[in-house]
Amino acid sequence: MPLFLPGKKIMRDKAYEQQVNDIQQQMMCELEELKEDIGSWKTRDLLAAQRALQVVIESLVGVSRYVYLQRYGISVSKSRQGLDGLLNRGDINQNDHKLAMKMLGFRNVLVHDYLEVNRAIVESILKNDFYQDVRRISSDLMEVLEVNGGDGGS
């Protein structure tokens, strides 16, 4: 259940924002490098790609929760609640929300159904640069804070 903190001004955590940016940048570099070598992947490369995708998707979940807390003073614990709340308030568009939900579903496969991960899907995500959308959506959400601040849109 979401925790609502009415009237409480939440301070921006610039260190967290920088950490998220840094880890996303690092994972993007790793994924780019792995993409170049897809034809010659060993098992460790597939596992590295899976882990990098998991981390970058998790960072999007973290950013959505953070932006939701900053903008509206609502702390959520479930992975999709921040994204859903931001969609309902117009801070993320329907297409990006749908894409984020697909990536979140894929993250769930990576984490919970690791025996069922399809190598072709991992390769397709890299070949088609779908992982770049995670970075773009995260950046767009952080831009919401830059433009509107953490003031609930007032």
CYANA upper distance limits for C-alpha pairs under 8 A (distance plus 0.5 A):
  1 MET  CA     76 VAL  CA      7.44
  1 MET  CA     77 SER  CA      7.97
  2 PRO  CA     74 ILE  CA      6.85
  2 PRO  CA     75 SER  CA      6.09
  2 PRO  CA     76 VAL  CA      5.12
  2 PRO  CA     77 SER  CA      7.50
  3 LEU  CA     74 ILE  CA      6.08
  3 LEU  CA     75 SER  CA      5.46
  3 LEU  CA     76 VAL  CA      6.92
  4 PHE  CA     73 GLY  CA      6.48
  4 PHE  CA     74 ILE  CA      5.02
  4 PHE  CA     75 SER  CA      6.90
  5 LEU  CA     73 GLY  CA      5.59
  5 LEU  CA     74 ILE  CA      6.55
  5 LEU  CA     75 SER  CA      8.28
  6 PRO  CA     73 GLY  CA      6.86
  7 GLY  CA     73 GLY  CA      8.27
  8 LYS  CA     73 GLY  CA      7.38
  9 LYS  CA     73 GLY  CA      8.00
  9 LYS  CA    150 GLY  CA      8.45
  9 LYS  CA    151 ASP  CA      8.16
 10 ILE  CA     69 LEU  CA      8.05
 10 ILE  CA     70 GLN  CA      6.36
 10 ILE  CA     73 GLY  CA      7.44
 10 ILE  CA    150 GLY  CA      7.71
 11 MET  CA     70 GLN  CA      8.07
 12 ARG  CA     70 GLN  CA      7.56
 12 ARG  CA    150 GLY  CA      8.12
 13 ASP  CA     17 GLU  CA      6.85
 14 LYS  CA     18 GLN  CA      6.58
 15 ALA  CA     19 GLN  CA      6.66
 16 TYR  CA     20 VAL  CA      6.68
 17 GLU  CA     21 ASN  CA      6.73
 18 GLN  CA     22 ASP  CA      6.52
 19 GLN  CA     23 ILE  CA      6.59
 20 VAL  CA     24 GLN  CA      6.54
 20 VAL  CA     59 SER  CA      6.94
 20 VAL  CA     63 VAL  CA      8.28
 21 ASN  CA     25 GLN  CA      6.59
 22 ASP  CA     26 GLN  CA      6.62
 23 ILE  CA     27 MET  CA      6.57
 23 ILE  CA     56 VAL  CA      8.16
 24 GLN  CA     28 MET  CA      6.51
 24 GLN  CA     55 VAL  CA      8.48
 24 GLN  CA     56 VAL  CA      6.25
 24 GLN  CA     59 SER  CA      7.72
 24 GLN  CA    135 ARG  CA      7.36
 25 GLN  CA     29 CYS  CA      6.81
 26 GLN  CA     30 GLU  CA      6.84
 27 MET  CA     31 LEU  CA      6.55
 27 MET  CA     52 ALA  CA      5.98
 27 MET  CA     53 LEU  CA      8.13
 27 MET  CA     55 VAL  CA      7.98
 27 MET  CA     56 VAL  CA      7.02
 28 MET  CA     32 GLU  CA      6.56
 28 MET  CA    131 TYR  CA      8.42
 28 MET  CA    132 GLN  CA      8.03
 29 CYS  CA     33 GLU  CA      6.70
 30 GLU  CA     34 LEU  CA      6.64
 30 GLU  CA     49 ALA  CA      8.32
 30 GLU  CA     52 ALA  CA      7.66
 31 LEU  CA     35 LYS  CA      6.43
 31 LEU  CA     49 ALA  CA      6.81
 31 LEU  CA     52 ALA  CA      7.29
 31 LEU  CA     53 LEU  CA      8.33
 31 LEU  CA    126 LEU  CA      7.48
 32 GLU  CA     36 GLU  CA      6.99
 32 GLU  CA    126 LEU  CA      8.19
 33 GLU  CA     37 ASP  CA      7.38
 34 LEU  CA     38 ILE  CA      6.79
 34 LEU  CA     45 ASP  CA      7.45
 34 LEU  CA     49 ALA  CA      7.28
 35 LYS  CA    123 GLU  CA      8.15
 35 LYS  CA    126 LEU  CA      6.15
 35 LYS  CA    127 LYS  CA      6.84
 37 ASP  CA     41 TRP  CA      6.75
 38 ILE  CA    123 GLU  CA      7.42
 41 TRP  CA     45 ASP  CA      5.89
 41 TRP  CA     46 LEU  CA      7.06
 42 LYS  CA     46 LEU  CA      7.17
 43 THR  CA     47 LEU  CA      6.78
 44 ARG  CA     48 ALA  CA      6.49
 45 ASP  CA     49 ALA  CA      6.62
 46 LEU  CA     50 GLN  CA      6.70
 46 LEU  CA    119 ARG  CA      7.79
 46 LEU  CA    122 VAL  CA      8.33
 47 LEU  CA     51 ARG  CA      6.64
 48 ALA  CA     52 ALA  CA      6.58
 49 ALA  CA     53 LEU  CA      6.60
 49 ALA  CA    122 VAL  CA      7.87
 50 GLN  CA     54 GLN  CA      6.63
 50 GLN  CA    110 LEU  CA      7.29
 50 GLN  CA    122 VAL  CA      7.56
 51 ARG  CA     55 VAL  CA      6.68
 52 ALA  CA     56 VAL  CA      6.68
 53 LEU  CA     57 ILE  CA      6.55
 53 LEU  CA    107 ARG  CA      8.07
 53 LEU  CA    131 TYR  CA      7.63
 54 GLN  CA     58 GLU  CA      6.52
 54 GLN  CA    107 ARG  CA      6.02
 54 GLN  CA    110 LEU  CA      7.35
 54 GLN  CA    111 VAL  CA      8.24
 55 VAL  CA     59 SER  CA      6.63
 56 VAL  CA     60 LEU  CA      7.04
 56 VAL  CA    131 TYR  CA      8.38
 56 VAL  CA    134 VAL  CA      7.54
 56 VAL  CA    135 ARG  CA      8.19
 57 ILE  CA     61 VAL  CA      7.04
 57 ILE  CA    103 MET  CA      7.20
 57 ILE  CA    104 LEU  CA      7.14
 57 ILE  CA    107 ARG  CA      7.18
 57 ILE  CA    134 VAL  CA      7.05
 58 GLU  CA     62 GLY  CA      6.74
 58 GLU  CA    107 ARG  CA      8.25
 59 SER  CA     63 VAL  CA      6.58
 60 LEU  CA     64 SER  CA      6.63
 60 LEU  CA    134 VAL  CA      6.90
 60 LEU  CA    135 ARG  CA      8.07
 60 LEU  CA    137 ILE  CA      8.13
 60 LEU  CA    138 SER  CA      6.14
 61 VAL  CA     65 ARG  CA      6.81
 61 VAL  CA     79 SER  CA      6.47
 61 VAL  CA     80 ARG  CA      7.75
 61 VAL  CA     82 GLY  CA      7.88
 61 VAL  CA     83 LEU  CA      8.01
 62 GLY  CA     66 TYR  CA      6.55
 63 VAL  CA     67 VAL  CA      6.50
 63 VAL  CA    138 SER  CA      6.81
 63 VAL  CA    141 LEU  CA      7.90
 63 VAL  CA    142 MET  CA      8.06
 64 SER  CA     68 TYR  CA      6.55
 64 SER  CA     82 GLY  CA      5.52
 64 SER  CA     83 LEU  CA      6.08
 64 SER  CA     86 LEU  CA      8.04
 64 SER  CA    138 SER  CA      8.01
 64 SER  CA    141 LEU  CA      7.55
 65 ARG  CA     69 LEU  CA      6.63
 65 ARG  CA     75 SER  CA      7.48
 65 ARG  CA     76 VAL  CA      6.93
 65 ARG  CA     77 SER  CA      8.46
 65 ARG  CA     81 GLN  CA      8.03
 65 ARG  CA     82 GLY  CA      5.05
 65 ARG  CA     83 LEU  CA      7.85
 66 TYR  CA     70 GLN  CA      6.57
 66 TYR  CA     82 GLY  CA      8.43
 67 VAL  CA     71 ARG  CA      6.40
 67 VAL  CA     82 GLY  CA      8.37
 67 VAL  CA    141 LEU  CA      7.30
 67 VAL  CA    142 MET  CA      7.43
 67 VAL  CA    144 VAL  CA      8.45
 67 VAL  CA    145 LEU  CA      7.38
 67 VAL  CA    150 GLY  CA      8.08
 68 TYR  CA     72 TYR  CA      6.23
 68 TYR  CA     73 GLY  CA      7.51
 68 TYR  CA     74 ILE  CA      6.79
 68 TYR  CA     75 SER  CA      7.79
 68 TYR  CA     82 GLY  CA      6.24
 68 TYR  CA     85 GLY  CA      7.56
 68 TYR  CA     86 LEU  CA      6.93
 69 LEU  CA     73 GLY  CA      5.01
 69 LEU  CA     74 ILE  CA      5.19
 69 LEU  CA     75 SER  CA      5.78
 69 LEU  CA     76 VAL  CA      8.38
 69 LEU  CA    150 GLY  CA      8.39
 70 GLN  CA     74 ILE  CA      8.35
 70 GLN  CA    145 LEU  CA      8.16
 70 GLN  CA    149 GLY  CA      8.21
 70 GLN  CA    150 GLY  CA      4.85
 70 GLN  CA    151 ASP  CA      7.59
 70 GLN  CA    152 GLY  CA      8.05
 71 ARG  CA    145 LEU  CA      7.69
 71 ARG  CA    149 GLY  CA      7.30
 71 ARG  CA    150 GLY  CA      4.45
 71 ARG  CA    151 ASP  CA      5.68
 71 ARG  CA    152 GLY  CA      4.70
 71 ARG  CA    153 GLY  CA      7.17
 72 TYR  CA    150 GLY  CA      7.59
 72 TYR  CA    151 ASP  CA      7.29
 72 TYR  CA    152 GLY  CA      4.92
 72 TYR  CA    153 GLY  CA      8.37
 73 GLY  CA    152 GLY  CA      7.96
 76 VAL  CA     81 GLN  CA      6.67
 76 VAL  CA     82 GLY  CA      6.94
 77 SER  CA     81 GLN  CA      7.78
 78 LYS  CA     82 GLY  CA      8.29
 79 SER  CA     83 LEU  CA      8.50
 79 SER  CA    104 LEU  CA      8.44
 80 ARG  CA     84 ASP  CA      6.51
 80 ARG  CA    101 MET  CA      7.97
 80 ARG  CA    104 LEU  CA      8.40
 81 GLN  CA     85 GLY  CA      6.44
 82 GLY  CA     86 LEU  CA      6.61
 83 LEU  CA     87 LEU  CA      6.62
 83 LEU  CA     92 ILE  CA      8.16
 83 LEU  CA     97 HIS  CA      7.24
 83 LEU  CA    100 ALA  CA      8.50
 84 ASP  CA     88 ASN  CA      6.68
 84 ASP  CA     97 HIS  CA      8.14
 85 GLY  CA     89 ARG  CA      6.81
 86 LEU  CA     90 GLY  CA      6.61
 86 LEU  CA     91 ASP  CA      5.46
 86 LEU  CA     92 ILE  CA      6.27
 87 LEU  CA     91 ASP  CA      6.30
 87 LEU  CA     92 ILE  CA      5.43
 87 LEU  CA     93 ASN  CA      6.76
 87 LEU  CA     94 GLN  CA      7.37
 87 LEU  CA     97 HIS  CA      7.28
 91 ASP  CA    141 LEU  CA      7.68
 91 ASP  CA    144 VAL  CA      7.46
 92 ILE  CA     96 ASP  CA      7.03
 92 ILE  CA     97 HIS  CA      6.93
 92 ILE  CA    141 LEU  CA      7.73
 93 ASN  CA     97 HIS  CA      6.64
 94 GLN  CA     98 LYS  CA      6.57
 95 ASN  CA     99 LEU  CA      6.69
 96 ASP  CA    100 ALA  CA      6.48
 96 ASP  CA    137 ILE  CA      7.37
 97 HIS  CA    101 MET  CA      6.61
 98 LYS  CA    102 LYS  CA      6.86
 99 LEU  CA    103 MET  CA      6.80
100 ALA  CA    104 LEU  CA      6.51
100 ALA  CA    134 VAL  CA      7.68
101 MET  CA    105 GLY  CA      6.59
102 LYS  CA    106 PHE  CA      6.75
103 MET  CA    107 ARG  CA      6.64
104 LEU  CA    108 ASN  CA      6.80
105 GLY  CA    109 VAL  CA      7.00
106 PHE  CA    110 LEU  CA      6.78
107 ARG  CA    111 VAL  CA      6.66
108 ASN  CA    112 HIS  CA      6.13
108 ASN  CA    113 ASP  CA      7.68
109 VAL  CA    113 ASP  CA      5.12
109 VAL  CA    114 TYR  CA      6.62
109 VAL  CA    116 GLU  CA      7.79
109 VAL  CA    117 VAL  CA      7.11
110 LEU  CA    114 TYR  CA      5.55
110 LEU  CA    117 VAL  CA      6.92
113 ASP  CA    117 VAL  CA      7.37
117 VAL  CA    121 ILE  CA      8.39
117 VAL  CA    122 VAL  CA      8.49
118 ASN  CA    122 VAL  CA      7.17
119 ARG  CA    123 GLU  CA      6.67
120 ALA  CA    124 SER  CA      6.50
121 ILE  CA    125 ILE  CA      6.66
122 VAL  CA    126 LEU  CA      6.99
123 GLU  CA    127 LYS  CA      6.48
124 SER  CA    128 ASN  CA      6.35
125 ILE  CA    129 ASP  CA      6.46
125 ILE  CA    130 PHE  CA      5.61
125 ILE  CA    131 TYR  CA      6.90
126 LEU  CA    130 PHE  CA      7.01
126 LEU  CA    131 TYR  CA      7.22
129 ASP  CA    133 ASP  CA      8.13
130 PHE  CA    134 VAL  CA      8.09
131 TYR  CA    135 ARG  CA      7.68
132 GLN  CA    136 ARG  CA      6.82
133 ASP  CA    137 ILE  CA      6.47
134 VAL  CA    138 SER  CA      6.64
135 ARG  CA    139 SER  CA      6.62
136 ARG  CA    140 ASP  CA      6.59
137 ILE  CA    141 LEU  CA      6.68
138 SER  CA    142 MET  CA      6.75
139 SER  CA    143 GLU  CA      6.61
140 ASP  CA    144 VAL  CA      7.01
141 LEU  CA    145 LEU  CA      7.54
142 MET  CA    146 GLU  CA      7.07
143 GLU  CA    147 VAL  CA      6.55
144 VAL  CA    148 ASN  CA      6.21
144 VAL  CA    149 GLY  CA      7.61
145 LEU  CA    149 GLY  CA      4.82
145 LEU  CA    150 GLY  CA      6.35
148 ASN  CA    153 GLY  CA      6.50
148 ASN  CA    154 SER  CA      8.43
149 GLY  CA    153 GLY  CA      8.00
